[in-house]
Amino acid sequence: MKPMFMPPRAQTGFGLIELMIAMTLGLVLLGGIGYVYIGSRSAFRTTDNLSRIQENARYALDLMSRDIRMAGYVGCGNLASMSVKTIAKPPVPPMTAGNALIGYDNGTGWTNPTSIVRPAGDVLSVMGAFGNGVNLTGNLIPSNANVQVNGNPDGFKQDDVLIVTNCAEADVFKATTVSNASGTTTLSHANSGNTGNRVGTYGKDAFVMRMDQYTYFIGTNTAGNRALYRVGLDAQAEELVEHVHDMQMRYGLDTNADGRVDSYSNTPGNWTQVASVTLNLLMRSPDNNISTATQSVTFNNGTFAAPDRRLYQVFSATVGVRNRLPAM
């Protein structure tokens, strides 16, 4: 007996139950994907902001540490082993051990030479010679003669504050004119920017370096964020690192001149005794709404309560003032 032929069953589509099951499974799958995406996005934002905090803090501490180590540097030796005279007129301060490193607790006593608003934090000024030395080539005697150097690799320009030294004597002067001819650069120090003549008589073993006084402070930038600024003797402030919320200093004092720190103070009475500086920076994340709740962190011997949901971290470094060490 031949089997009976059965015609194919006509398709009638999905039933309501099948459709609801498919939609439910799709929504569950879509929700899972969304949850993973949101979690990954949140983790990325947190990691990215933490990385930027650490990068900014590392750069700020490295830059400030380098200048603190060089405080009081006069080309060779230190202030205790050399005779240094400043003939540059004010506002250039005398290059002395008392001016080499000065701090202002919460800015008290500091005159801001810029238009940048300082919202908080300590202020630190370091003075010394920076850059590379350029050897003298001529016009060495008498002491009122112009200074000539071999070329101008450091880009000396008019109104720069410079120091000429032979490791026994040094003079800080302002370059009133800078002229170049036949590979020789002439640095004049006329009475318009200086008072008196040089104390030293220099030979071709002497050299010239740029002298400056760098002052670090917290300021508010054009975007309304706090940032670390540095201003030199030219009163031109430069923004170094954004999102530095606060900066506090603590100073190690060598009170008996034995080359070791004996005590610590936030407000030293004698700045020539400062042998080390502890930098404390309170950094914040660039983005808000990173933390699930407002943070509280220990800073400056107290508790800092965050005003928003940014990430806040404290970074510290202790830096020795090399030129406060006894001359070898």
Phi, psi and omega in degrees: 000128181286142179293146180285133180283127180251120180292148179299146181283131180293139178286135182243008179083186180277146172277169181298320181294316179298319179297318180294321177297316180297318179294321180296315178297320179295318179294319178298316180295317179296319178297321178297317179296318179297319180297316179297319180295314181297318179296318179295319179296318179295318179295321178296315180298318180296312180297318180297317180291322176297320179296320181290323175300311183294320179295315179297316181295318180297317180294316181297314182293320180296315182294313180293321180298320180298316181289323179297318178300327184270002181302128181083005179288131182234031174101318177195152185065204176217178186297333181287339185251005184227157173260114185242131177236135177255114178256353176293137181286157173304151016276009176292120181282157175299142177277095181228168178297329180286337179260353184296325179211120180224135176244153179233108184296115183053030175081002183295124179090353181267134175262116183283116181276002184245175176267003180286127180285131177261107185278335186189173170094161174284166177235139181228130177243133176232138182236139179177182177269134182230150180097194183257152178278141178242124185290146175286151179232341183187178182053051186272334181227138003279187187287349177261005181285156175294154180264130178244135181233163183277097181074191181216061185294334181266003176068043176300140181220170181303139180077002172292145173266123186235162175230133174249134187210151173236019178077357172243322178229158180208148177229132175259122183221163175258131178283111181279329171216151176228119181231149183237135177204125175055040177081358179250134179253126180258126181248108179270154178225070184287168182293345179295334179237358185220162178232124180082180180254169180295149178277333186260155170246115194250146175255190184285356174275353179278164180211166183242139176226161175281134178250141178206164172237107181268129179242126180258136178203163176269128179228166178261123182274183184293339178275359180085010180258149175285143182211159175274127180243156172226132179233138179257192180293343177278000178064020177261108182279139175237134178280125184261309185217131178272160175067034167266107189281326181203158180215127180229145183242152171221135190247134174268128187251134172259094189275345181241015174058036178257008178082011181231150178284127182255330182205172182231149180204149172274339182224077181298143176276334181233106185287343177289344180272354183289119180250345178208157179229128173260118180265132176234116181246132173259108183258150177231158181285150177297325185261147175267170177060037175268314179279149179286344178206164179294143184266157169230124181233152177277123182209134177055047178060030178207185179251124177264121178262118184294140179274358183212192182253033171281167173272138179233136178219149179254133178234138184226152175206139176251126188239129176277142177272099189301321185280006170265359178282152178300141178296138181266000000 
